[in-house]
Amino acid sequence: MSLSEADQVEFVDIEMPAKFASRFTEIAVEATAAAVRVDPKRGYGTVSYKIGDESERDYLKKAILAFTDTLPGKFGNSEGTYTITIVVKDGTDKELAKEPILTFQWKNQRVFFFVDKIVEQLQSTQWSGTLVDQLLVSDMTRRYKIGVEVYFSAARAMDFDSLKKTSKLFSEGALASFLPLPATAVGVIGAVADIVDLFYSGSRKETLIEFEEFEVTGSSQTYAVPVKFRDADERPWTLPVKITLDANQSRYMSGAFDAKKLSVAILGEKSFTVVTAKGAPVKASLIELLRSSDEYPDVRSLLDSVATHKQFDGNIQIASGALYGALGNYLSIYDARSLFWAFIKSYEPLLDPNACLAGGRKEELAQVGLIV
C-alpha cells in the first residue's frame, strides 16, 4: 500500500490521542500549599521522561512487542519506518526537543527490524532521559507544551542510535539558540535542525498524546502519559510514560540559592552546551560565549582586556554595566549577580570595583547576600 493510500486509513484500536493524567511526585503531594510558579529570571526549568519502573520491565518488553505488532495496522500495514517521539515546545511553539523513544521497520507483515538494544537495556537500566536541561525561565519558557507523536515514513530509515544522537544535537542546538553565539555556531544549529527535519519531512504524523501546557513551578511535578492500545486479540496494553518537570534557582548549586556556598571558580565553570562547527557538542562557560559573540562589543572588549591581564582603558562603568546586563539575559538573577561578583573578585586588581558596582549594582548584589 502506498503512503497516499495509507493516509486514508483511520485509527481503530489505539487510543489516539490520549490525555495527560496529572500525578504528582511525593514532594508535591506532601507540600502544604499549592505549587508556586517560577517567575521569569527566577530559575531554570528541566523536563525529563521515564518509561516504566524496574518492576514493570517484563511487562514493558511484552507491551513493546504488542505495540510494534499493532501500530502498523492503523497505517494499513504499510511497509516503512515507524518512530515514536516525545516533543517539547516553548510558549511560541518552537521545538526544544524531539526525542525518539522507539523506532522499528515493518516489512512483509512483520517487524523487519526491531531495536533489540532497547529491550536489552530495559533489563539492566532505566528507560529515561532529559529533554530540556536547565533552560532559563522567561515569558516564552515559563510553560512547556509536551506531546507524543508517531511518524511513519515509507521512504526514509535511520539507525536508531544515529537518530538519537542527531535528535540530541537538535535539542542542544535549540537550547543553545537562547545563548550568545558566534555566527558559525548559528549556522551549525540550523544545519542540524535541517537533518532532523529531513528525516521527519514527508512522514505521516499522528498524535499519540495530544499536546498540553505545563507550567514550571517551584516543586517537582510528575505527569503520567499513558500510551494505551489494544492488540489484535483485544487485549489492553499501556506504555507507561512519565514526564517530570523540575525547577532550580541556580546552575551552581542544588536547592535554594545560598551565597555562602559560592566560589569565584564559577566564573570559568563550563555549564552550557553548544554545537561546534564540526557538529560536536562542547561545554563552555558563559564568559567564553560572551567573548566569542559580536552581540556585546563593550562586554567583549572588557573580557578580552582582563583575559590578557591588562588594565581596561575604556569606560569601566559602562562596560561593566553592559556585562551585568548581558549576564542577566542568560542567567537567573541569582546566577547573574553571582557571576558578576565572581568576575569582580577575580579581576579586582585590573578593575575599579566602585565603578563596576555603580548604578545600583552593589545594592542588587547585597540583596542576594553577595558582598564585594
MINU-919499 format. One line per 8 residues: for each residue x, y, z of C-alpha. Coordinates in Angstrom, 3 decimals. Example, Ala and Ser with C-alpha at 12.3 -4.5 7.8 and 13.67 -1.06 7.14 Angstrom:
12.300:-4.500:7.800 ~ 13.670:-1.060:7.140
This chain:
0.000:0.000:0.000 ~ 1.323:3.438:-0.886 ~ 1.746:6.266:1.580 ~ -1.099:8.202:-0.038 ~ -3.392:5.193:0.357 ~ -2.282:4.758:3.953 ~ -3.278:8.347:4.635 ~ -6.898:7.320:4.127
-6.791:4.613:6.812 ~ -8.408:5.559:10.107 ~ -7.134:4.515:13.519 ~ -9.355:1.978:15.236 ~ -7.949:0.363:18.374 ~ -5.049:2.509:19.532 ~ -6.377:5.304:21.677 ~ -5.168:8.403:19.834
-4.862:10.958:21.150 ~ -4.708:10.172:24.840 ~ -4.768:12.696:27.651 ~ -2.170:13.554:30.246 ~ -3.217:12.361:33.691 ~ -1.817:14.533:36.457 ~ 0.170:12.621:39.029 ~ 2.440:14.495:41.388
5.640:13.259:42.976 ~ 5.902:12.629:46.692 ~ 7.415:16.083:47.203 ~ 4.424:17.794:45.584 ~ 1.915:15.590:47.387 ~ 3.457:16.400:50.742 ~ 3.529:20.137:50.047 ~ 1.276:22.107:52.360
0.499:24.742:49.733 ~ -0.264:24.739:46.025 ~ 2.711:24.643:43.667 ~ 4.064:28.144:43.102 ~ 5.042:29.120:39.583 ~ 8.585:30.252:38.854 ~ 8.627:33.831:37.600 ~ 10.851:34.862:34.663
14.561:35.112:35.527 ~ 13.977:33.454:38.895 ~ 15.135:29.976:37.944 ~ 15.511:27.242:35.330 ~ 13.205:24.524:34.061 ~ 14.163:20.910:33.379 ~ 11.977:18.354:31.605 ~ 12.759:14.637:31.805
10.981:11.414:30.926 ~ 10.885:7.837:32.161 ~ 9.163:4.808:30.691 ~ 8.202:2.228:33.266 ~ 9.682:1.289:36.609 ~ 12.049:-1.549:37.404 ~ 9.147:-3.768:38.426 ~ 7.497:-3.250:35.007
10.343:-4.326:32.739 ~ 8.983:-7.751:31.838 ~ 5.595:-6.203:31.097 ~ 7.256:-3.436:29.060 ~ 9.038:-5.909:26.817 ~ 5.727:-7.623:26.040 ~ 3.945:-4.276:25.616 ~ 6.564:-3.019:23.159
6.300:-6.167:21.076 ~ 2.500:-5.889:21.105 ~ 2.781:-2.222:20.138 ~ 5.012:-2.930:17.142 ~ 2.557:-5.615:16.025 ~ -0.478:-3.349:16.418 ~ 0.565:0.111:15.238 ~ 1.221:-0.719:11.548
-2.374:-1.887:11.209 ~ -3.524:1.650:11.870 ~ -1.484:2.732:8.843 ~ -2.903:-0.009:6.639 ~ 0.077:-2.282:7.371 ~ 2.157:-0.016:5.166 ~ 5.799:-1.019:4.844 ~ 8.211:1.529:6.233
9.668:3.045:9.377 ~ 7.621:3.941:12.453 ~ 9.106:6.313:15.022 ~ 7.536:7.235:18.378 ~ 8.743:10.654:19.532 ~ 8.288:12.867:22.596 ~ 8.129:16.518:21.536 ~ 8.627:19.547:23.782
7.837:23.103:22.646 ~ 8.091:26.505:24.288 ~ 5.286:29.053:24.514 ~ 5.886:30.196:20.934 ~ 5.651:26.620:19.566 ~ 9.397:26.488:18.970 ~ 10.512:22.861:19.230 ~ 13.032:22.418:22.037
13.292:18.632:21.987 ~ 12.303:15.836:19.656 ~ 13.229:12.622:21.452 ~ 12.692:9.317:19.616 ~ 11.867:6.647:22.194 ~ 11.122:3.766:19.843 ~ 11.558:3.040:16.155 ~ 11.027:-0.069:14.062
10.693:-1.120:10.426 ~ 7.674:-3.035:9.182 ~ 8.017:-5.287:6.139 ~ 6.198:-8.323:4.828 ~ 3.547:-8.107:7.552 ~ 6.062:-8.335:10.373 ~ 8.645:-6.342:12.252 ~ 11.570:-6.489:9.878
13.959:-4.601:12.118 ~ 13.299:-4.133:15.809 ~ 15.544:-2.284:18.212 ~ 16.530:-5.207:20.402 ~ 19.004:-2.956:22.172 ~ 16.158:-1.046:23.826 ~ 14.615:-4.221:25.181 ~ 18.015:-5.409:26.420
18.646:-2.090:28.133 ~ 15.351:-2.403:29.989 ~ 16.732:-5.476:31.743 ~ 19.700:-3.591:33.210 ~ 18.945:0.100:33.313 ~ 16.187:2.704:33.207 ~ 14.478:3.839:30.023 ~ 14.719:7.536:30.704
16.349:10.775:29.633 ~ 16.454:14.565:29.865 ~ 14.523:16.510:27.252 ~ 15.214:20.083:28.383 ~ 18.112:20.765:30.743 ~ 18.060:23.893:32.938 ~ 16.539:26.347:30.497 ~ 16.134:29.848:31.914
12.525:30.624:32.755 ~ 11.264:33.526:30.642 ~ 7.936:34.656:29.255 ~ 8.488:32.131:26.428 ~ 9.663:29.227:28.599 ~ 7.585:29.509:31.760 ~ 5.280:26.907:30.196 ~ 6.138:23.855:28.097
3.921:22.166:25.552 ~ 4.503:18.413:25.616 ~ 3.083:15.663:23.442 ~ 3.873:12.232:21.970 ~ 3.757:11.710:18.199 ~ 4.191:8.789:15.831 ~ 5.804:9.282:12.422 ~ 5.507:6.875:9.529
7.825:7.036:6.528 ~ 7.826:4.667:3.573 ~ 10.945:6.244:2.103 ~ 13.368:7.028:4.913 ~ 15.071:4.964:7.572 ~ 17.781:5.858:10.050 ~ 19.695:3.750:12.522 ~ 18.098:4.304:15.932
21.372:5.250:17.630 ~ 22.112:7.750:14.858 ~ 18.617:9.205:15.137 ~ 19.005:9.529:18.917 ~ 22.363:11.278:18.574 ~ 21.065:13.626:15.878 ~ 17.972:14.417:17.935 ~ 20.158:15.147:20.965
22.222:17.558:18.874 ~ 18.976:19.145:17.689 ~ 17.855:19.672:21.294 ~ 21.230:21.024:22.372 ~ 21.181:23.372:19.410 ~ 17.638:24.527:20.195 ~ 18.621:25.339:23.777 ~ 21.906:26.938:22.682
19.940:29.292:20.422 ~ 18.936:31.122:23.599 ~ 22.637:31.922:24.251 ~ 25.071:34.460:22.766 ~ 26.704:32.594:19.901 ~ 29.139:33.306:17.075 ~ 27.668:33.266:13.578 ~ 29.332:29.932:12.754
27.536:28.207:15.621 ~ 24.187:29.594:14.494 ~ 24.777:28.076:11.062 ~ 25.603:24.673:12.535 ~ 22.452:24.712:14.668 ~ 20.433:25.372:11.528 ~ 22.183:22.528:9.693 ~ 21.433:20.028:12.485
17.807:21.146:12.532 ~ 17.677:20.586:8.769 ~ 18.905:16.989:9.218 ~ 16.174:16.254:11.761 ~ 13.577:17.935:9.552 ~ 14.778:15.881:6.596 ~ 14.149:12.658:8.490 ~ 10.659:13.670:9.593
9.627:15.581:6.467 ~ 7.356:13.635:4.162 ~ 6.350:11.379:7.031 ~ 2.771:10.861:8.009 ~ 2.299:12.139:11.549 ~ -0.312:11.211:14.111 ~ -0.630:12.299:17.716 ~ -0.470:9.583:20.366
-0.668:12.012:23.301 ~ -2.096:15.409:22.413 ~ -0.124:18.482:23.400 ~ -0.853:20.143:26.703 ~ 0.799:23.025:28.524 ~ 2.620:22.639:31.815 ~ 3.886:25.481:33.951 ~ 7.285:25.447:35.627
6.742:25.537:39.387 ~ 8.960:25.560:42.430 ~ 8.113:21.948:43.298 ~ 8.888:18.904:41.197 ~ 5.846:17.545:39.359 ~ 5.381:14.266:37.515 ~ 2.656:13.540:34.976 ~ 1.556:10.119:33.784
1.414:9.932:29.987 ~ -0.085:6.524:29.232 ~ 0.030:5.385:25.606 ~ -2.905:2.935:25.579 ~ -3.819:0.458:22.862 ~ -5.386:-2.952:22.187 ~ -3.723:-5.725:20.239 ~ -5.313:-7.953:17.600
-6.778:-10.144:20.343 ~ -8.401:-7.103:22.015 ~ -6.030:-7.282:24.969 ~ -5.376:-3.838:26.513 ~ -1.796:-2.595:26.791 ~ -0.163:0.551:28.118 ~ 3.261:2.086:27.551 ~ 3.657:3.872:30.924
5.434:7.113:30.031 ~ 6.032:9.687:32.766 ~ 7.095:13.305:32.300 ~ 8.720:15.218:35.172 ~ 9.158:18.994:35.404 ~ 11.749:20.336:37.844 ~ 12.995:23.817:38.659 ~ 16.051:25.209:40.395
17.174:28.735:41.233 ~ 20.846:28.308:40.367 ~ 23.037:26.331:37.998 ~ 25.823:26.413:40.575 ~ 24.111:24.629:43.461 ~ 21.138:22.436:44.243 ~ 18.288:23.592:46.423 ~ 17.677:27.200:47.402
20.302:29.757:46.440 ~ 22.855:30.434:49.199 ~ 25.608:32.986:48.567 ~ 27.779:31.335:51.244 ~ 28.169:28.269:49.024 ~ 29.659:30.243:46.136 ~ 33.234:30.299:44.936 ~ 34.880:32.575:42.366
35.570:29.351:40.446 ~ 32.055:29.596:38.968 ~ 33.457:32.240:36.584 ~ 35.078:29.528:34.493 ~ 32.513:26.810:35.028 ~ 31.590:25.267:31.684 ~ 27.894:24.744:32.288 ~ 26.496:25.408:28.801
26.467:23.015:25.851 ~ 26.972:24.415:22.359 ~ 27.458:22.777:18.970 ~ 30.778:23.412:17.212 ~ 31.374:23.967:13.523 ~ 32.155:20.228:13.259 ~ 28.743:19.374:14.651 ~ 30.049:18.147:18.004
28.657:19.271:21.376 ~ 31.142:21.025:23.684 ~ 30.870:22.636:27.084 ~ 31.576:26.345:27.513 ~ 31.271:28.977:30.203 ~ 29.010:31.973:29.660 ~ 32.084:34.231:29.831 ~ 33.619:32.287:26.925
30.415:32.598:24.935 ~ 30.214:36.350:25.519 ~ 33.828:36.735:24.387 ~ 33.084:34.849:21.169 ~ 29.893:36.759:20.369 ~ 29.668:40.002:18.389 ~ 26.427:40.886:20.127 ~ 28.042:42.763:23.027
31.102:44.742:21.814 ~ 31.636:46.610:25.111 ~ 31.487:43.369:27.051 ~ 33.855:41.663:24.661 ~ 36.398:44.485:24.982 ~ 36.282:44.275:28.765 ~ 36.611:40.484:28.847 ~ 39.423:40.484:26.259
41.306:43.045:28.340 ~ 41.194:41.217:31.666 ~ 41.865:37.867:29.970 ~ 45.239:39.245:28.875 ~ 45.846:40.701:32.386 ~ 45.647:44.302:31.201 ~ 44.008:47.280:32.820 ~ 40.815:48.150:30.960
41.348:51.551:29.306 ~ 37.707:52.191:28.380 ~ 34.793:53.435:30.449 ~ 34.687:50.737:33.119 ~ 31.299:51.812:34.466 ~ 29.641:51.489:31.059 ~ 31.435:48.248:30.159 ~ 30.726:46.574:33.491
27.107:47.704:33.266 ~ 26.908:46.064:29.841 ~ 28.391:42.859:31.286 ~ 25.920:42.892:34.168 ~ 23.045:43.320:31.723 ~ 24.324:40.577:29.407 ~ 24.620:38.095:32.261 ~ 21.054:38.907:33.237
19.858:37.972:29.740 ~ 21.017:34.368:30.066 ~ 21.035:33.587:33.786 ~ 18.662:33.738:36.718 ~ 19.041:36.859:38.839 ~ 20.868:34.748:41.422 ~ 23.413:33.403:38.941 ~ 23.815:36.670:37.023
24.703:38.513:40.217 ~ 26.905:35.636:41.366 ~ 28.883:35.587:38.133 ~ 29.276:39.370:38.208 ~ 30.512:39.090:41.805 ~ 32.985:36.355:40.805 ~ 34.200:38.497:37.888 ~ 34.989:41.474:40.133
36.620:39.304:42.790 ~ 38.750:37.502:40.194 ~ 39.987:40.617:38.375 ~ 39.817:43.214:41.145 ~ 43.436:44.450:40.624 ~ 42.600:45.231:36.988 ~ 39.267:46.916:37.693 ~ 37.757:49.803:39.618
35.299:47.887:41.844 ~ 33.431:51.046:42.860 ~ 32.786:51.942:39.232 ~ 31.763:48.359:38.459 ~ 29.240:48.408:41.303 ~ 27.774:51.828:40.490 ~ 24.251:52.303:39.239 ~ 22.631:50.235:41.989
24.571:47.056:41.220 ~ 26.188:46.980:44.673 ~ 22.761:47.022:46.309 ~ 21.392:44.330:43.997 ~ 24.282:42.007:44.812 ~ 23.716:42.636:48.515 ~ 20.062:41.609:48.110 ~ 21.177:38.024:47.453
23.965:38.084:50.062 ~ 26.908:38.986:47.803 ~ 29.432:41.481:49.146 ~ 32.491:42.704:47.237
